[in-house]
Amino acid sequence: MNDFMNKIESQFGSEQQIEKDLIRVRNLSKFYSKEKALDEISLDIKSGRIVGLCGPNGSGKTTLIKILVGLLRDYQGDIQIEGKHVGYESLGSISYLPDKTYFEKNMKGSECITLFKDMYDDFNEERMMKLCDSFDVSPKKTFKEMSKGMQEKFQLALVLSRDAKIYLLDEPIGGVDPASREKILNTILNSYAKDSLLLISTHLISDIENILDEVIFLKNGRVELFENCDDLRDQHNMSVDAYFREVFR
């Protein structure tokens, strides 16, 4: 009987893990001076998903991500990451790609790799080198010597080289030429752990729609929609990108 139950758990245990809530947000509000950037947001985002965080500029996407990472702390509401409050304990769960380059221009890529190895126990250097080859980016170059697109690819490779539970990517293909976007998205799909959560903030919905399981629309700091992408297409008989244009036109 025990052997039988062990077989059942080995077959279905991963499915139970996929259903785990990794991000739980309750009544989250954030003000910049007197302007409300986020307005009473509540979300439950599960593992085993690729979720698009979509909205026009100023809708609150980057603010929400920075709060989840712990970069912004002056907010109202409650957030839990893997059951832990945002802070030192939650940092190890998240691999974060900001929307801007944050390394010094004179730093070499190899120095950044060493820095990540020292900072994160879950950093996989072998995977990093494979991703650099895939993106055709040389770690021997300084950031000054890299184009903007190369810088973004290199930073994305660093983020994907961690074995994290949550990957937060803020505009990962915003500075990359259209010809490279499909390759980058395929690399993302093949690099992150399937029982983790990949949350992608973007305004380029048409480029990433095909890899998304769910989508969140933010409008004026509020959650306008949080929906399974297939269900949304069936209900409205249009693509996610087309529906986004309907909502925000």
C-alpha positions as CSV (number, residue, x, y, z in Angstrom):
1,M,0.0,0.0,0.0
2,N,2.8,2.4,0.9
3,D,4.6,1.6,-2.4
4,F,1.3,2.4,-4.3
5,M,0.8,5.7,-2.5
6,N,4.4,6.7,-3.2
7,K,3.8,6.1,-6.9
8,I,0.7,8.2,-6.8
9,E,2.5,11.0,-5.0
10,S,5.4,10.9,-7.5
11,Q,3.0,11.2,-10.4
12,F,0.7,13.9,-9.0
13,G,2.9,15.7,-6.4
14,S,4.2,18.1,-9.1
15,E,0.7,19.0,-10.0
16,Q,-0.1,19.9,-6.4
17,Q,3.0,22.0,-6.3
18,I,1.9,23.8,-9.5
19,E,-1.2,25.0,-7.8
20,K,0.7,26.7,-4.9
21,D,0.1,30.4,-4.4
22,L,3.5,32.1,-4.7
23,I,2.3,35.8,-4.6
24,R,-0.6,36.9,-2.4
25,V,-1.6,40.6,-2.5
26,R,-4.4,42.1,-0.4
27,N,-5.7,45.7,-0.6
28,L,-2.4,47.1,-1.9
29,S,-2.3,50.9,-2.4
30,K,0.7,53.1,-3.1
31,F,0.9,56.9,-3.2
32,Y,3.5,59.2,-4.8
33,S,2.9,62.4,-3.0
34,K,-0.9,62.8,-3.4
35,E,-1.1,60.7,-6.6
36,K,-2.4,57.2,-6.2
37,A,-0.2,54.8,-8.2
38,L,-1.9,51.6,-7.0
39,D,-5.5,51.4,-5.8
40,E,-6.7,48.6,-3.5
41,I,-5.1,45.8,-5.6
42,S,-5.7,42.1,-4.5
43,L,-4.2,39.2,-6.4
44,D,-3.4,35.5,-5.9
45,I,-0.8,34.3,-8.5
46,K,0.2,30.7,-8.6
47,S,3.3,28.7,-9.5
48,G,3.6,26.9,-12.8
49,R,2.3,29.9,-14.7
50,I,3.6,32.5,-17.2
51,V,1.6,35.7,-16.4
52,G,1.6,38.9,-18.4
53,L,1.3,42.2,-16.4
54,C,0.0,44.6,-19.0
55,G,-1.0,48.2,-19.1
56,P,-0.1,51.6,-20.6
57,N,2.6,53.8,-19.1
58,G,1.6,55.0,-15.7
59,S,-0.8,52.2,-15.0
60,G,1.3,50.9,-12.0
61,K,3.2,47.9,-13.5
62,T,6.7,48.9,-12.5
63,T,5.4,50.2,-9.1
64,L,3.8,46.8,-8.4
65,I,6.9,44.9,-9.3
66,K,9.2,47.1,-7.2
67,I,6.9,46.6,-4.2
68,L,7.0,42.8,-4.7
69,V,10.8,42.9,-4.9
70,G,11.0,45.1,-1.8
71,L,12.4,48.2,-3.4
72,L,9.4,50.3,-2.4
73,R,8.2,49.9,1.2
74,D,6.0,52.9,1.8
75,Y,2.7,51.3,0.8
76,Q,-0.6,50.2,2.4
77,G,-1.9,46.6,2.3
78,D,-0.4,43.2,2.8
79,I,1.9,41.1,0.5
80,Q,3.2,37.6,1.0
81,I,5.8,35.9,-1.2
82,E,5.7,32.1,-0.6
83,G,3.9,32.8,2.6
84,K,6.6,35.3,3.8
85,H,6.2,39.0,4.1
86,V,8.2,41.1,1.7
87,G,11.7,41.7,3.0
88,Y,14.9,39.9,3.7
89,E,13.2,36.5,3.9
90,S,11.4,36.8,0.5
91,L,14.5,38.0,-1.4
92,G,15.8,34.5,-2.0
93,S,12.6,33.5,-3.8
94,I,12.7,36.2,-6.4
95,S,14.9,36.7,-9.5
96,Y,14.3,40.2,-10.7
97,L,15.0,42.0,-14.0
98,P,14.5,45.7,-13.8
99,D,13.5,47.9,-16.7
100,K,16.8,49.7,-16.7
101,T,20.5,48.7,-16.8
102,Y,21.9,48.9,-13.2
103,F,25.5,47.9,-13.7
104,E,28.3,50.4,-14.0
105,K,29.3,51.0,-17.6
106,N,33.0,50.0,-16.9
107,M,32.1,46.7,-15.4
108,K,32.8,43.6,-17.5
109,G,30.2,40.9,-17.9
110,S,32.5,38.5,-16.2
111,E,32.6,40.7,-13.2
112,C,28.9,40.7,-13.1
113,I,28.8,36.9,-13.2
114,T,31.2,36.8,-10.3
115,L,29.0,39.2,-8.3
116,F,25.9,37.1,-8.9
117,K,27.8,33.9,-7.9
118,D,28.8,35.6,-4.6
119,M,25.3,37.0,-4.0
120,Y,23.1,34.0,-4.9
121,D,23.6,30.4,-3.9
122,D,21.1,29.3,-6.6
123,F,23.1,30.9,-9.4
124,N,24.1,28.4,-12.2
125,E,27.2,29.6,-13.9
126,E,27.1,26.8,-16.5
127,R,23.6,27.9,-17.6
128,M,24.8,31.5,-17.7
129,M,27.5,30.7,-20.2
130,K,25.1,28.8,-22.4
131,L,22.7,31.7,-22.3
132,C,25.4,34.1,-23.3
133,D,26.3,31.9,-26.3
134,S,22.6,31.7,-27.2
135,F,22.2,35.4,-27.0
136,D,25.6,36.0,-28.7
137,V,26.8,38.2,-25.9
138,S,30.4,38.2,-24.7
139,P,31.1,38.4,-20.9
140,K,34.5,39.7,-21.8
141,K,33.0,43.0,-22.9
142,T,32.2,46.0,-20.6
143,F,28.7,47.3,-20.5
144,K,30.0,50.4,-22.2
145,E,31.0,48.2,-25.2
146,M,27.6,46.4,-25.4
147,S,24.7,47.8,-27.3
148,K,21.5,48.5,-25.3
149,G,20.0,45.3,-26.7
150,M,23.1,43.3,-25.6
151,Q,23.0,44.8,-22.2
152,E,19.3,43.7,-21.8
153,K,20.1,40.2,-23.1
154,F,23.0,39.9,-20.7
155,Q,21.0,41.0,-17.7
156,L,18.2,38.6,-18.7
157,A,20.7,35.8,-18.8
158,L,21.8,36.6,-15.3
159,V,18.2,36.6,-14.0
160,L,17.4,33.3,-15.8
161,S,20.5,31.6,-14.4
162,R,19.1,31.6,-10.9
163,D,17.0,28.6,-9.7
164,A,14.3,30.9,-8.2
165,K,10.7,30.3,-7.4
166,I,9.6,33.7,-8.9
167,Y,11.0,35.5,-11.9
168,L,9.9,39.1,-12.2
169,L,10.8,40.6,-15.6
170,D,10.1,44.3,-16.2
171,E,10.0,44.9,-20.0
172,P,12.5,42.1,-20.9
173,I,12.2,42.7,-24.7
174,G,11.5,46.5,-24.7
175,G,15.0,47.4,-26.0
176,V,15.5,44.4,-28.3
177,D,15.0,44.5,-32.0
178,P,11.9,42.6,-33.3
179,A,14.0,40.0,-35.1
180,S,15.5,38.9,-31.7
181,R,12.3,38.8,-29.7
182,E,11.1,35.4,-30.7
183,K,14.5,33.8,-29.9
184,I,14.6,35.5,-26.5
185,L,11.1,34.3,-25.7
186,N,12.0,30.8,-26.7
187,T,15.1,31.0,-24.5
188,I,13.0,32.2,-21.6
189,L,10.6,29.3,-22.1
190,N,13.4,26.8,-22.1
191,S,15.3,28.3,-19.2
192,Y,13.0,28.8,-16.2
193,A,11.8,26.0,-13.9
194,K,8.3,24.9,-14.9
195,D,7.1,24.8,-11.3
196,S,8.0,28.4,-10.8
197,L,6.2,31.6,-11.6
198,L,7.2,33.9,-14.5
199,L,5.6,37.4,-14.3
200,I,6.4,39.5,-17.3
201,S,5.6,43.3,-17.3
202,T,5.2,44.5,-20.9
203,H,3.3,46.7,-23.3
204,L,4.3,44.5,-26.3
205,I,1.4,42.0,-25.8
206,S,1.3,40.8,-29.4
207,D,5.0,39.7,-29.1
208,I,4.5,37.6,-25.9
209,E,0.9,36.6,-26.1
210,N,1.6,33.1,-27.3
211,I,3.7,32.2,-24.3
212,L,1.3,33.5,-21.6
213,D,-1.0,31.3,-19.5
214,E,-2.7,34.3,-17.8
215,V,-2.9,38.0,-18.1
216,I,-3.4,40.9,-15.7
217,F,-4.5,44.3,-17.1
218,L,-3.7,47.3,-14.9
219,K,-5.6,50.5,-15.5
220,N,-5.1,53.6,-13.4
221,G,-3.6,51.6,-10.6
222,R,-6.4,49.1,-10.5
223,V,-6.8,45.5,-11.7
224,E,-9.1,45.8,-14.7
225,L,-8.8,42.1,-15.6
226,F,-7.1,38.9,-14.4
227,E,-7.9,36.1,-16.7
228,N,-6.7,32.8,-18.3
229,C,-5.7,33.7,-21.8
230,D,-7.5,30.8,-23.5
231,D,-10.7,31.7,-21.7
232,L,-10.4,35.3,-22.6
233,R,-10.0,34.4,-26.3
234,D,-12.9,32.1,-26.2
235,Q,-15.2,34.6,-24.4
236,H,-14.4,37.6,-26.6
237,N,-13.5,35.8,-29.9
238,M,-10.3,37.9,-30.3
239,S,-6.7,37.8,-29.3
240,V,-5.4,39.1,-26.0
241,D,-3.7,41.9,-27.8
242,A,-6.9,42.9,-29.6
243,Y,-8.9,42.8,-26.3
244,F,-6.2,44.9,-24.6
245,R,-6.6,47.6,-27.3
246,E,-10.4,47.5,-26.8
247,V,-10.0,48.0,-23.1
248,F,-7.4,50.8,-23.3
249,R,-8.3,52.7,-26.5
